[in-house]
Amino acid sequence: MDAKGRITYYTAATDSEGTLLRQRVLQGEQHNEAFSRDELRWECTVPLPSSAKNAAALGLVWLDEMEATNLIAETLASSN
């Protein structure tokens, strides 16, 4: 994908309509971002949980990199 560091992806739903979120940790600094379907870019968002267990408690679903890539590809395809 387009980012460096340790990256964890989440979505608020199990289908392509959920917001795609990512948490990047690079050199100890954490960045929380949401993929904007309107602007087609990553934007800063509220802090995300630091573990999959805590994320699940908030209703977030952990995604692997391929699933996240597919959601971005679907978004890009539907915007054209």
N, C-alpha and C positions, 0 to 999 in steps of 0.2 A: 504494500500500500504506500501511502505518501508520507508516512511519519516515522521518526526514529524513537527508540526507547522501548521500554516494556509497555505494551499496549493491551488493554482489556476492553472488549466491546460488549455493550448491553443494548437491549431494546425494551421498550415498554409494552410490547406485544409480540406475539409469535408470527404475525403476518407482516407483509411489506408495508402496512400502514403505520406501524409503530415508529416512534422517534428513535433514530440510531444515535447512541451515545458512545463515547470512548473516553477512557482514562489513560493518559500517557504519563509515564514516569521516566524522566531523563535526568541523569546525574542528580538523583534525589529530589528533583522538583516535579511536583504533580500538576498536570494540566487536565481539566475536565472540559469536554467539548461535545456539542450536539451537531449533527449533520443537518444543515438547513436545506429543506427541499425547495425553497423559493430561490435562494441565492446559490445553491449547489456548492456549498463550502462548509468547512468546520468552523463553528463559532463557540466562544466561551459559554459555559453553563454553570449551574450550581455544582458544588462538590458532590462527587459520586461516592458510593460506598467503597471501602477498600478491600472487601472480600465478596466472593460469590454468594456466601451464606447471607451476609447483610443485604446484598442487592436483591436476593430472592425474597427476603422479608419485606422489601419495599415494592414488590411486584415487578422487578426487572428480571429479564431473561438474559443469561450469559450467552454470547455468540462467539464462535471461533472466527478466525480471520476470513475464511472462505465464505461463511454465511454473511458476514459484514460486507464483503466485497460484492456478493450477489445483491444485497439490498441497495447498495450504491448504484450498481449497474442497472437495476430495475428503475430506480429513480431517474437516472440519466436518460434511459430509453423512453420513459414516459414523458419527459420534459421536451423531447424533440417533436 
